[in-house]
Amino acid sequence: MPQLNPNPWFSVMLMTWLTFLLIIQPKLLSFTQTNSPSTKSTLPHKTTPWTWPWT
């Protein structure tokens, strides 16, 4: 059963992960975010009750 032989596929997987971690990831992380995160307000939202027309 050739699919149980990890010899050729382990090196392919290892090279793929190293390529991702060392080359692609820093390039992706260097982009600026279009929407910068903002702090959430700690004040509770003021809500009004719904008025049902049939009551």
N, C-alpha and C positions, 0 to 999 in steps of 0.2 A: 504494500500500500504506500504509494509515494507521498500522499498527503501527510503521513505521519513522520516523514523525514524533515526535521527542522533546519537542516543544513543550508539550503539555498534561501529559505524564506526568512529565517531569523536575521540574516545580514541585510536583506532588503528592508525589513521592518526597522532595524536599527538605523540604517542610513536615512530612511524616510523621517524618522523622529529626530535625528540629529539635524537634518536639513531644516525641518520645521523649527526646531528650537534655536538654532544658531543663525539662520538666515531669514526666514519668513517672519517669525514672531517679532523681532525688533523692528522690522519695516512696518508691520501692522500697528505696533504700539506707538510708533512715532507720529501717526496721524492725529490731528486735533479733533476733539469731539465737537460736533455741531451744537449739541445742547449740553451745556455744562450743568452739572448737578447743583441743585439749590437746596438750601436748608428748609425743612418743613416747619411750618408755623406750629407753635405749641398751643396756641389759643384754640379752644373748641369752636367748631362751626356753629353758627347760629341758624337754626332751622325753624321753619314755620310749619304748623300742622296742615295737612291736606284737608281742604274743605270738599266734602262729597256733595254733589248736587242733589242727591235723592234723600238726604237725611234732614 
